[in-house]
Amino acid sequence: MNPEKYPHLTSPIQLGRVIFRNRMFSAPMGATDITPECNPGPRTQGFYELRAKGGAGSVTVSELVVHPETDASHMLHLNLETVGSLAAHTFLADAIRRHGAVPSIELSHSGQYAGTYMADKNKKASLCQWGPSEGVRPDGRPVKELSKEQIKEIVKAYADNATLCKRAGYEMIMVHGGHGWLIHQFLSPFQNHRTDEYGGSLDNRIRLAREVLTAVREAVGPGFPIEFRMSGSELFEGGYGVEEGCYIAHAIEDLVDLIHVSAGSYQFGFFDTTPPMWAPHGVNVWLASEIKKHVSKPVATVGGLGDPAEMEKIIAEGKADVVYMARQLLADPYLPQKVESGKDDRIIRCLRCYTCMAERPTTFTRRCAVNPLIGREIEGMDITPAYKKKKVLIAGAGVAGLEAAVTAAKRGHKVILCEKSDKVGGILKSEQAISFKLAMYNLGLTLERLALDEGVEIRLNTVVTPEYVEKEKPDALILAVGSNPLIPKLPGIDGENVVVVNNYYREKEKVGDTVVVLGGGLAGCECAIHLGMEGKKVHLVEMRDTLAPDCNIRNRPILLRKVSEFVTETHLECAGQEITPEGLICKDKDGNEILIPGKTIICAVGQRSNRADADALHRSAPFVREIGDCLRPANITKAVYEGYHAALDI
């Protein structure tokens, strides 16, 4: 252990009568499998347990719906009427506690956003949404005003659920009062238009929060930690600002042990609450820092955190007492252990790519781009040694090959990783020149360090041929030979004014102040945004009628927003015809030829699998597995998953 490096981050903290082993807490993230009875399923238990095993001080289970009669979201419920409900939560709390973490659970009510996460969209549409005031949601759904009788029932439901949670073995209760859910809706002047004692003045709007927290305190008793999660500011016009956030925190602090300061509202602020790769790390810390000046209770901060040095500084400078991580602890659940043992340079960093969040509405599961275990933890959290150690040869040191090498070496195999170029990383090397994608480039460097730690022999400038395989005689051959950029056969494509997007990091100096990016997929859009952020005049050309269809559904909205902000002009349904010194000649959807001016043309039309090398090696060893882009150009998620499981199959 190296306690001197991060003494504040690794120090214990006492909340109520409970001692937490460090200040690195796992923030609430939705469960992976919820049974038809709204109980946590076995995958959910594994999902939360892995982060406890990784060393987090606390792991919070998200979101327990307290009053299904007015919420009805298909999230977790807890009651004595449902067979197995209390038992399922007891097993879940046990799974967290047995690894030394404090099990916490978030009590929630969605209010007017009831049904947000339901898979059954027809049932979602049939729900009756309730809120502080009558109105219409942005999606057109009507909202009914809660009566005082219903409010009283909901307050009691918080208390009843808190009692059951304590019985199940949870050791802290988080009351969700942020992000646009019900309690926040009452706090918000934008949402709350009541004229009774629950509306109008800020003190009135705080009333529900105080009633809920008072009821929960009576239910769990003194010394049992209660945490209040709030948005320090709604961060939009018409919502409350940080001044009111400070007032709210001060008004409830006598009832809680920890004030958890997040940001934004579901109404407008998804990207405020979960900062994207374009936002600075710790972008919301200022809210916690400001609120901490006005309260005496400990304060937690959250939002795009994951760098131990930054988190140590936050606590050391008194900006917060606890740091919460969500996506970062999916990317690397063992971050707390690595911090405490001085191995922070071995942390797999979150890419902030939204793969984890996009998977839920797409497949109703969880997945992480850089961690193949997420959502599948019960299939095995530990890499077991191979019964028989073998010689493994891996062709290609991109992300798929590196992941396979690390995993195979952990199983005890002798691993030789060959890379035809002079550096590992594959296509990730091209990300080093784009500031907001630097984490992807660093992923390759981290995997290289991990591979060397495990004894992998890395051979650079080495092409794996059938003759090379014959000489090495491996027991297993993993083909991770990747893909090559597609180069359209256009007149002028070989000109000095053309840069292939994969090579941009090596040829930045060739790029002029006016640029045409040919190809509006994810890679082309990100390159165009980067160039626009540098102050260049950028035209983005795409032959299809839409941009970035290969971008996930959570990331794409903000990507398109950034395109509109930084790209000078977008040309859809335009097919490139010829490259000249003046720019790119295109044919538009009406068949007209137009010149799109630019000193430099960036070619970003996609990738093609390197099938020639893969086919040449296909039957060269007793065990052969193809992984990553050589099968089909895709993404980091696919490459990591296939690399990991190929190594497990040897």
C-alpha positions in Angstrom: 0.0 0.0 0.0 1.1 3.5 -0.7 -1.0 5.7 1.7 1.3 8.7 1.3 0.4 9.2 -2.4 -3.4 9.7 -1.9 -3.8 10.1 1.9 -7.1 11.9 1.8 -8.7 9.7 -0.9 -7.8 6.5 1.0 -8.6 7.7 4.5 -11.7 6.3 6.3 -14.8 8.4 7.0 -17.5 8.0 9.6 -21.1 8.8 8.7 -23.5 8.3 11.5 -22.2 5.3 13.3 -20.9 3.6 10.2 -17.2 3.7 9.2 -16.4 3.6 5.5 -13.0 2.3 4.5 -12.2 5.1 2.0 -13.7 8.1 0.3 -14.2 6.4 -3.1 -17.9 5.5 -3.4 -19.7 3.8 -6.2 -22.6 5.9 -7.4 -26.1 4.5 -8.2 -26.4 2.9 -11.5 -29.5 1.0 -12.7 -29.7 -2.8 -12.2 -28.9 -5.2 -15.1 -31.7 -7.7 -14.7 -34.9 -7.0 -12.8 -37.4 -9.8 -12.5 -41.1 -9.5 -13.5 -41.8 -9.0 -9.8 -39.3 -6.1 -9.7 -36.8 -7.9 -7.6 -33.1 -7.8 -8.2 -32.0 -10.8 -10.3 -28.7 -12.7 -10.0 -27.0 -10.5 -12.6 -27.9 -7.5 -10.6 -26.2 -9.0 -7.6 -23.0 -9.6 -9.5 -23.2 -6.1 -11.1 -23.0 -4.4 -7.7 -20.8 -7.0 -6.0 -17.9 -6.5 -8.4 -17.5 -2.9 -7.4 -17.5 -3.9 -3.7 -14.9 -6.5 -4.5 -12.8 -3.8 -6.2 -12.5 -1.8 -3.0 -15.1 0.9 -3.1 -16.0 2.4 0.3 -19.7 2.2 -0.4 -21.8 0.7 -3.2 -25.2 2.2 -3.8 -28.0 0.1 -5.4 -30.2 2.2 -7.7 -33.3 3.0 -7.8 -35.8 1.5 -5.4 -39.3 2.7 -6.3 -41.0 3.6 -3.1 -44.6 4.0 -4.3 -45.5 2.0 -7.3 -49.1 3.2 -7.2 -48.0 6.6 -8.5 -44.7 5.7 -10.1 -44.9 2.2 -11.6 -41.6 2.3 -13.3 -40.1 -1.1 -14.0 -37.3 -0.6 -11.5 -36.6 -2.3 -8.2 -39.4 -2.6 -5.6 -39.2 -3.9 -2.0 -42.2 -5.2 -0.1 -43.3 -8.1 2.0 -46.2 -9.0 -0.3 -44.0 -10.1 -3.2 -42.5 -13.5 -2.7 -38.7 -13.3 -2.7 -38.5 -9.5 -2.5 -36.9 -9.2 0.9 -34.7 -12.2 0.4 -33.4 -10.9 -3.0 -32.4 -7.6 -1.4 -30.8 -9.4 1.6 -28.6 -11.5 -0.7 -27.7 -8.3 -2.6 -26.7 -6.4 0.5 -24.8 -9.4 1.7 -22.9 -9.6 -1.6 -21.7 -6.0 -1.1 -20.9 -6.2 2.6 -18.9 -9.4 2.4 -16.2 -7.6 0.4 -15.9 -4.8 3.0 -18.0 -2.1 1.3 -21.0 -0.5 2.9 -24.2 -1.5 1.1 -26.4 1.5 0.4 -29.7 1.8 -1.5 -31.3 4.7 -3.3 -35.0 5.4 -2.5 -36.7 7.0 -5.5 -39.8 8.2 -7.1 -39.8 9.3 -10.7 -42.8 11.6 -10.4 -43.9 12.8 -13.8 -41.1 10.7 -15.5 -42.7 7.4 -14.4 -42.0 4.7 -16.9 -38.9 6.3 -18.3 -36.9 3.0 -18.2 -39.7 0.6 -19.0 -39.1 -1.9 -21.8 -42.8 -2.2 -22.6 -43.4 1.1 -24.4 -47.2 0.4 -24.7 -47.5 -0.1 -20.9 -45.4 3.1 -20.4 -47.8 5.1 -22.6 -50.7 3.8 -20.5 -49.3 5.0 -17.2 -50.6 8.0 -15.4 -47.8 10.3 -14.6 -48.0 12.3 -11.4 -46.1 15.4 -10.4 -46.3 18.5 -8.1 -48.4 20.3 -10.7 -50.7 19.5 -13.6 -49.2 19.9 -17.0 -47.8 18.2 -20.1 -44.4 16.6 -20.4 -42.1 17.5 -23.2 -43.0 14.2 -25.0 -46.7 15.2 -24.8 -47.7 12.9 -21.9 -50.2 14.6 -19.5 -49.2 15.0 -15.9 -51.6 15.1 -13.0 -51.1 17.0 -9.8 -50.6 14.9 -6.6 -53.1 15.5 -3.9 -52.1 16.1 -0.3 -53.4 12.6 0.6 -51.2 11.1 -2.1 -48.2 13.1 -0.9 -48.8 11.7 2.6 -48.9 8.2 1.2 -45.6 8.7 -0.6 -43.9 10.1 2.5 -45.0 7.0 4.4 -43.8 4.8 1.6 -40.3 6.2 1.9 -40.3 5.4 5.6 -41.8 1.9 5.1 -39.2 1.1 2.4 -36.4 2.4 4.6 -37.4 0.1 7.4 -37.3 -2.9 5.0 -34.0 -1.8 3.5 -32.5 -1.7 7.0 -33.9 -5.2 7.7 -32.4 -6.5 4.5 -29.0 -5.4 5.5 -28.4 -2.1 3.8 -26.3 0.2 6.0 -27.1 3.5 4.4 -30.1 5.1 2.7 -29.8 7.5 -0.1 -32.9 9.6 -0.7 -32.9 10.7 -4.4 -33.8 14.4 -4.5 -32.0 15.3 -7.8 -32.0 14.9 -11.5 -35.6 15.9 -12.1 -37.2 13.0 -10.1 -40.2 13.7 -7.8 -38.5 15.4 -4.9 -36.5 17.5 -7.3 -39.7 18.4 -9.2 -41.1 19.9 -5.9 -37.8 21.8 -5.4 -37.8 23.2 -8.9 -39.6 26.5 -9.7 -39.8 25.3 -13.3 -41.8 22.2 -12.3 -43.6 23.2 -9.1 -46.5 25.7 -9.6 -48.6 24.7 -6.6 -50.3 27.3 -4.5 -50.6 25.3 -1.3 -47.9 24.8 1.4 -45.9 22.6 -1.0 -45.4 25.4 -3.6 -44.5 29.0 -4.0 -41.6 30.0 -1.7 -38.4 27.9 -1.6 -39.2 26.9 2.0 -42.5 25.5 0.8 -40.9 23.7 -2.1 -38.4 22.1 0.3 -41.3 20.9 2.5 -41.6 17.5 0.8 -37.9 16.8 1.0 -37.9 17.5 4.8 -41.0 15.4 5.4 -39.5 12.5 3.5 -36.1 12.8 5.3 -37.9 13.1 8.7 -39.9 10.0 8.1 -36.9 8.1 6.9 -35.0 9.1 10.0 -37.8 8.0 12.3 -37.9 4.7 10.4 -34.1 3.9 10.6 -33.3 5.5 13.9 -30.4 7.6 15.1 -26.9 6.7 13.9 -28.0 5.1 10.7 -26.5 7.1 7.8 -28.9 9.0 5.5 -27.7 10.6 2.4 -29.6 13.2 0.3 -28.8 13.3 -3.4 -29.5 16.7 -4.9 -28.7 18.8 -7.9 -26.6 21.7 -6.8 -28.1 23.6 -9.7 -30.6 22.8 -12.4 -28.3 24.6 -14.9 -31.0 25.9 -17.1 -33.0 29.1 -17.3 -36.1 28.9 -15.2 -34.6 26.3 -12.8 -32.9 27.0 -9.5 -29.3 28.1 -9.4 -26.4 27.3 -7.0 -27.6 30.0 -4.5 -30.9 28.1 -4.0 -28.9 24.8 -4.1 -26.9 26.1 -1.1 -30.1 27.1 0.7 -31.7 23.7 0.0 -28.6 21.8 1.4 -28.6 24.0 4.5 -32.3 23.4 5.0 -32.1 19.6 5.1 -28.6 19.1 6.6 -30.0 18.5 10.2 -31.8 15.4 8.9 -28.9 13.8 6.9 -25.3 12.6 7.4 -24.1 13.2 3.8 -25.1 15.7 1.2 -24.5 14.2 -2.3 -24.2 17.1 -4.8 -24.9 16.3 -8.5 -26.1 18.6 -11.2 -28.8 19.1 -13.8 -32.3 17.8 -14.4 -33.8 15.1 -16.6 -35.9 17.9 -18.2 -32.9 19.4 -20.0 -29.6 18.3 -18.4 -28.7 14.6 -19.2 -25.2 15.8 -20.3 -24.9 18.0 -17.2 -25.6 15.0 -15.0 -23.4 12.6 -16.9 -20.7 14.7 -18.5 -19.5 13.6 -22.0 -16.0 13.2 -23.3 -16.0 16.8 -24.4 -16.5 18.1 -20.9 -13.6 18.6 -18.4 -13.3 15.9 -15.8 -14.9 17.1 -12.5 -17.0 19.7 -14.3 -19.6 19.7 -11.5 -17.2 19.8 -8.6 -17.7 23.5 -8.2 -21.3 22.9 -7.1 -20.3 20.7 -4.2 -17.5 23.1 -3.3 -19.9 26.0 -3.1 -22.5 24.1 -1.1 -19.8 22.8 1.3 -19.2 26.4 2.4 -22.8 26.7 3.6 -23.2 23.4 5.5 -21.5 21.5 8.4 -22.3 18.0 7.2 -20.0 16.1 4.9 -20.5 16.7 1.1 -20.0 14.3 -1.8 -19.3 15.2 -5.4 -19.9 13.3 -8.6 -19.7 13.7 -12.4 -17.0 12.5 -14.8 -14.5 11.7 -12.0 -11.9 9.0 -12.3 -8.4 10.5 -12.0 -7.0 9.7 -8.5 -4.8 12.8 -8.5 -7.7 15.0 -9.2 -9.9 13.3 -6.6 -7.2 13.5 -4.0 -6.9 17.3 -4.7 -10.7 17.7 -4.4 -10.7 16.3 -0.9 -7.4 17.8 0.2 -8.6 21.3 -0.8 -11.9 20.9 1.1 -14.1 21.0 -2.0 -15.8 17.7 -0.9 -15.4 14.9 1.6 -16.4 12.0 -0.6 -16.0 11.4 -4.4 -18.5 9.3 -6.2 -17.8 7.4 -9.4 -20.2 5.6 -11.7 -18.9 4.9 -15.2 -15.3 4.9 -14.1 -16.1 2.0 -11.7 -17.6 0.1 -14.6 -14.4 0.6 -16.7 -12.3 -0.5 -13.8 -14.0 -1.7 -10.6 -10.6 -2.2 -9.0 -9.6 1.4 -9.2 -9.9 1.8 -5.3 -7.6 -1.2 -4.8 -5.1 0.1 -7.4 -5.1 3.6 -5.7 -4.4 2.1 -2.3 -1.7 -0.2 -3.6 0.1 2.5 -5.6 -0.8 1.0 -9.0 -2.9 3.9 -10.2 -1.0 3.9 -13.6 -2.6 0.5 -14.2 -6.2 1.9 -14.0 -8.3 1.3 -17.1 -9.9 4.8 -17.6 -13.5 5.4 -18.6 -13.8 6.6 -22.2 -17.0 8.5 -21.4 -18.4 7.0 -24.6 -21.9 6.2 -23.2 -21.7 2.5 -24.2 -22.9 1.6 -20.7 -25.9 4.0 -20.9 -26.8 3.2 -24.5 -27.0 -0.5 -23.8 -29.9 -0.2 -21.4 -32.5 1.3 -23.8 -31.1 -0.9 -26.6 -30.9 -4.4 -25.1 -32.0 -3.7 -21.5 -28.7 -5.0 -20.3 -25.4 -3.4 -19.2 -22.1 -3.4 -21.1 -18.9 -1.4 -20.9 -16.6 -0.6 -23.8 -13.4 -1.5 -21.9 -14.6 -4.0 -19.4 -16.0 -7.3 -20.8 -17.4 -8.4 -17.3 -20.0 -5.7 -16.9 -23.5 -7.1 -16.9 -22.0 -10.5 -17.1 -20.3 -10.7 -13.7 -22.0 -13.9 -12.5 -20.4 -15.7 -15.4 -17.1 -15.2 -13.6 -15.5 -12.3 -11.9 -12.0 -13.9 -11.7 -9.8 -15.2 -14.4 -9.1 -18.8 -13.5 -5.7 -20.4 -14.3 -5.7 -22.8 -17.3 -5.5 -26.5 -16.4 -2.8 -27.0 -19.1 -0.4 -24.1 -19.9 0.0 -23.5 -23.6 2.0 -21.4 -26.0 -0.1 -18.6 -27.4 0.8 -16.5 -30.4 -1.2 -13.3 -31.1 -1.0 -11.5 -34.4 -1.8 -7.8 -33.9 -1.4 -5.6 -30.9 -4.5 -3.4 -31.3 -7.0 -3.3 -28.4 -8.4 -6.8 -29.3 -4.9 -8.4 -29.3 -3.8 -6.6 -26.2 -6.9 -7.7 -24.3 -6.4 -11.3 -25.4 -2.7 -11.2 -24.4 -3.4 -9.8 -20.9 -6.2 -12.4 -20.3 -4.2 -15.4 -21.7 -1.2 -14.5 -19.6 -3.3 -14.2 -16.5 -4.4 -17.7 -17.1 -0.7 -18.8 -17.0 -0.1 -19.3 -20.8 3.2 -18.3 -22.4 2.1 -15.4 -24.6 3.9 -13.9 -27.6 2.2 -10.7 -29.0 3.4 -9.6 -32.4 2.8 -6.2 -33.9 3.9 -5.3 -37.5 4.4 -1.7 -36.7 6.8 -0.1 -34.2 4.1 0.6 -31.5 1.2 -1.2 -30.0 -2.3 0.2 -29.9 -3.6 -0.4 -33.5 -6.2 2.2 -34.5 -6.2 3.7 -31.0 -2.9 5.4 -31.9 -4.8 7.7 -34.2 -6.7 9.1 -31.2 -3.7 10.8 -29.6 -4.1 13.9 -31.7 -7.7 14.5 -30.7 -7.9 16.0 -27.2 -11.3 14.7 -26.2 -10.4 11.1 -27.3 -7.0 10.9 -25.5 -8.4 8.3 -23.1 -8.8 5.9 -26.1 -5.1 6.4 -27.0 -4.1 5.9 -23.3 -6.1 2.7 -23.2 -3.6 1.1 -25.5 -0.7 2.3 -23.3 -2.4 0.9 -20.2 -3.1 -2.4 -21.8 0.6 -2.6 -22.9 1.7 -2.0 -19.3 -0.7 -4.7 -18.0 0.6 -7.1 -20.6 4.2 -6.5 -19.6 3.2 -7.0 -16.0 1.8 -10.4 -16.8 5.0 -11.5 -18.6 3.7 -11.1 -22.2 6.6 -11.0 -24.7 5.9 -8.2 -27.2 7.6 -8.3 -30.5 7.3 -5.1 -32.5 8.0 -4.7 -36.2 7.1 -8.4 -36.6 4.7 -9.7 -39.2 3.1 -13.0 -38.5 3.2 -15.2 -41.6 2.4 -18.9 -42.1 6.2 -19.5 -42.0 6.5 -17.5 -38.8 3.8 -19.6 -37.2 5.5 -22.8 -38.4 8.7 -21.7 -36.8 7.1 -20.8 -33.4 4.7 -23.8 -33.3 2.1 -22.3 -31.0 -0.7 -24.3 -29.4 -3.0 -21.4 -30.0 -3.1 -18.6 -32.6 -5.3 -15.5 -32.1 -5.7 -13.3 -35.1 -6.2 -9.7 -34.3 -4.8 -8.3 -37.6 -7.4 -5.5 -37.7 -8.6 -3.4 -40.6 -7.3 -0.9 -43.1 -8.8 2.5 -44.0 -11.1 2.5 -47.1 -9.6 4.8 -49.8 -12.1 5.7 -52.4 -10.9 5.6 -56.0 -11.2 9.3 -56.7 -9.1 11.4 -59.0 -6.7 13.4 -56.8 -6.9 11.0 -53.8 -3.1 10.6 -53.8 -2.5 14.3 -53.7 -0.4 16.1 -51.1 -3.5 17.9 -49.8 -5.1 14.6 -48.7 -4.8 13.1 -45.2 -6.3 9.7 -44.3 -8.0 10.2 -40.9 -6.0 7.3 -39.4 -2.8 9.1 -40.2 -3.9 12.5 -39.0 -1.8 12.2 -35.8 1.3 11.9 -37.9 0.4 14.5 -40.5 -1.2 17.3 -38.5 1.1 19.9 -40.0 -0.2 19.2 -43.5 -3.7 20.3 -42.5 -4.6 23.9 -43.6 -7.0 26.4 -42.1 -9.9 25.2 -44.4 -10.7 21.5 -44.4 -13.1 19.2 -46.1 -13.8 16.0 -44.2 -15.0 13.3 -46.6 -17.1 10.8 -44.6 -19.7 11.7 -42.0 -19.5 8.5 -39.8 -18.4 8.7 -36.2 -14.7 9.0 -37.1 -15.3 11.7 -39.6 -17.7 13.7 -37.3 -15.2 13.6 -34.4 -12.3 14.7 -36.6 -14.4 17.5 -38.0 -15.4 18.7 -34.5 -11.8 18.6 -33.3 -10.6 20.6 -36.3 -13.5 23.1 -35.7 -12.5 23.4 -32.0 -9.0 24.3 -33.3 -10.5 27.2 -35.1 -10.4 25.8 -38.6 -13.2 26.3 -41.2 -14.6 22.8 -41.7 -17.0 21.3 -44.2 -18.3 17.8 -43.5 -19.4 15.7 -46.5 -21.6 12.5 -46.2 -23.2 10.6 -49.1 -26.0 9.3 -46.8 -28.8 11.4 -45.5 -27.7 11.3 -41.9 -24.6 11.7 -39.9 -22.9 9.1 -37.6 -25.4 6.2 -37.8 -22.6 4.2 -36.2 -22.7 6.3 -33.0 -24.6 4.9 -30.0 -27.9 6.4 -29.2 -26.7 8.2 -26.0 -23.6 9.7 -27.5 -25.1 10.7 -30.9 -27.3 13.6 -29.7 -24.4 15.5 -28.2 -22.1 14.5 -31.1 -24.6 16.1 -33.5 -24.8 19.1 -31.2 -21.1 19.5 -31.4 -21.1 19.2 -35.2 -23.6 22.0 -35.4 -21.5 24.1 -33.0 -18.0 23.6 -34.6 -18.5 22.5 -38.2 -18.9 25.3 -40.7 -21.3 23.5 -43.0 -22.6 19.9 -43.4 -23.3 18.5 -46.8 -25.6 15.4 -46.8 -26.4 13.2 -49.8 -23.2 14.4 -51.5 -20.9 11.9 -53.2 -17.3 12.8 -53.7 -16.2 12.9 -57.4 -12.8 14.4 -57.5 -10.2 16.1 -55.3 -8.5 19.2 -56.6 -6.1 21.8 -55.1 -9.2 24.0 -54.5 -11.2 21.3 -52.6 -13.6 18.4 -53.2 -15.9 18.2 -56.2 -19.2 16.5 -55.2 -22.4 15.5 -56.8 -25.4 16.5 -54.8 -28.7 14.6 -54.5 -30.0 16.4 -57.6 -27.0 15.3 -59.7 -25.4 18.8 -59.7 -21.7 19.0 -59.4 -20.5 21.4 -56.7 -17.1 22.5 -55.4 -16.7 22.3 -51.6 -13.7 24.5 -50.9 -10.8 23.4 -48.7 -7.0 23.4 -48.7 -7.0 20.0 -47.1 -9.1 16.9 -47.6 -9.5 14.4 -44.7 -10.5 11.0 -45.9 -12.7 9.3 -43.3 -15.0 6.9 -45.3 -14.5 3.9 -43.1 -12.5 0.7 -42.5 -12.2 -2.6 -44.4 -11.3 -5.9 -42.6 -7.8 -7.1 -43.2 -9.0 -10.5 -44.6 -6.0 -11.3 -46.6 -3.7 -11.7 -43.6 -6.4 -13.5 -41.6 -7.2 -15.9 -44.4 -3.5 -16.7 -44.9 -3.2 -17.8 -41.2 -6.6 -19.4 -40.7 -5.4 -23.1 -40.3 -1.9 -22.5 -39.0 -2.3 -23.8 -35.5 -4.4 -26.4 -33.5 -6.5 -23.6 -32.1 -7.2 -20.5 -34.2 -9.5 -17.6 -33.3 -10.2 -14.4 -35.2 -11.1 -11.3 -33.2 -11.7 -7.6 -33.6 -11.8 -5.7 -36.8 -10.4 -8.5 -39.0 -13.8 -10.1 -38.7 -15.9 -6.9 -39.1 -14.8 -3.3 -38.4 -16.8 -2.3 -35.3 -15.7 -0.7 -32.1 -13.7 -1.0 -28.9 -16.5 -2.8 -27.1 -16.5 -5.7 -29.6 -12.8 -5.9 -29.7 -12.3 -6.1 -26.0 -15.1 -8.6 -25.5 -13.8 -10.9 -28.3 -10.2 -10.6 -27.1 -11.1 -11.5 -23.5 -13.2 -14.5 -24.4 -10.8 -15.8 -27.0 -8.2 -16.1 -24.3 -10.6 -17.8 -22.0 -11.4 -20.4 -24.6 -7.8 -21.6 -24.9 
